[in-house]
Amino acid sequence: YIDIPADGQYTFYTSSDDGSMLYIDNNLVVNNDGTHSEIERSGTIGLKAGKHLISVGFFQQQYDKILNVSYSSAGINKRLIPGNSLYTAEVSDLLPALNTPMLENGLNYKYYEDYSYVRMPNFQAVNPVKTGIANSFDLAVANRSEKFAIDFNGFIDIPQDGQYTFYTTSDDGSMLYIDDRMVVNNDGLHGAIERSGTIGLKAGKHKINVGFFQHQIDKILKVSFAGPGLSKREIPSSILFRDVSNFASGINGLPADAFASTMKPTLDQTNSLQIGIKAYPNPFINSLNVSINGEAGNFELQMIDALGRTLWTRKGSKNAGYYQQSVNTASLQKGIYFLKVIQNEKSFTIKLLK
């Protein structure tokens, strides 16, 4: 981090042989890249007083190796950045990853409608019009173009320890939380505005919540991030996950870990696909029988442990009618498992015990 003494415009310089690049809060400020003799290049950025992330990359090919990093502002004559203005983040400052429940790709959302939105509503105090599943922070789940709000929630898989900057660009308001801590406050009535915030995170799964409301005219929401080794980009759906640990239930009202179980569809109530699934015996020991009744189609079976790790995958296809497969489970340790069945782009989960 660099400690900025006062609000203002700051110019940063790198003089290098060979290439160098300087980032502030994950924004490229100085591009002095390439193979060259000593060259100084600069860039200017507006900063608030306080600590900001600073990253300088340098490479040396041959001959002279030179790197000087300087800055200036209205109150600071151009000078090398002094060591007493630079700070490191301790590993203990990073939020630990969570022990997550059963997860699958996607986000859960709650959708609300009202005619008086001018700021983010208290989602805990109002009832949603509908709930469902989204692949990402997608406003297409809204039923109309104005006077609505959406609360997206799930988990983000952070690839490595470090400082991460999150961004929302929205029209109208948006707010982003990581592990229940507000990181981006982009609330209020406004056109498309980008705001950001930075938080230290350990590698692994972290809760992410993004709230958005639309008053009228344009509706825009874009959620991005940057971090160690990651240039600024929209958060990909491949690292977003939702909690599915509570949506399995058993046959005839029995709990999900009763002797014989069936799959329950995901919470997308508009696309419920009824497939007769049984996994037995439950609890199981050295083998597990899986039977599928219902419509034809390709399917995939996944055995997942209580930490959300996929232990094995089986793929197949069936005609309309009955299908059965026996799976060897002798190598599995005692514990709780989840059998996930994916057919015709819908997924179903059974909770199992060994």
LINBEL-V206837 format. One line per field, one symbol per residue. phi: phi as a letter, one per 20 degrees, with the letter a starting at -180 (. if undefined). psi: psi as a letter, one per 30 degrees, with the letter a starting at -180 (. if undefined). burial: # if it has 9 or more other C-alpha atoms within 8 Angstrom, else .. A space follows every 10 residues. Layout:
phi = ???
psi = ???
burial = ???
This chain:
phi = .deefbgqec ddccdbbeeb bcdclmdfdc dcfoeaffcd cbbcbecefp ecfcccdbcc eamfccbccc bbbgdcfgbf ffffddcdef gfeefffefe ffcbgpcecc dccadcfcbf feffdceffb caccfbedff ffebeblbbc debrcdeefb gqecddccdb beebbcdclm dfdcdcfoea ffcdcbbcbe cegpecfccc dbcdeamfcc bcdcbbagmc fgbfffffdd ccfdfddebe flnfffdfgc ccedfffffe cfdececccb fbfdcdbcec ccdoffqfbc dcdcefenee ebccdabbeg pdccbddfdf efffqeccdd ddblmccbcd eccd
psi = lkjkflkakk kkkkjljcll kkkkhgkkek jhlljlakkk lllkkkklka kkkkkkkkkk dlbkjkjkkl llaegjlklk klfffkllkk effkkllljl akllkakklk klklggjflk ljffflklel lakleaijff fkflflhllk jkkbkkjkel kakkkkkkkl jcllkkkkhg kkekjhllkl ajkklllkkk klkakkkkkj kkkkdlbkjk kkklllajgj lklkkkffgk llkgfggkll khgllfglek llkkllgjff hkjjkjkkkl ljkldflkkk kklalllklk kkkklfggkj elkkkalklk bkkkkkkkge fklkaklkjk kkkhgklkkk klk.
burial = ####..#### ########## ######.### ##.....### ####..#.#. .###...#.. ....###### ###....... ....##.... ...#..#... ###.###### ###...#.## .......#.. #######... .#..###### ########.. ########## ########.. .########. .######### ########## #####...## ########.. .#....#.## ####..#### #....###.# ######.#.. ....###### ####..#### ####.##### ########.# ..#....#.# ##......#. .....##### ###..##### ####
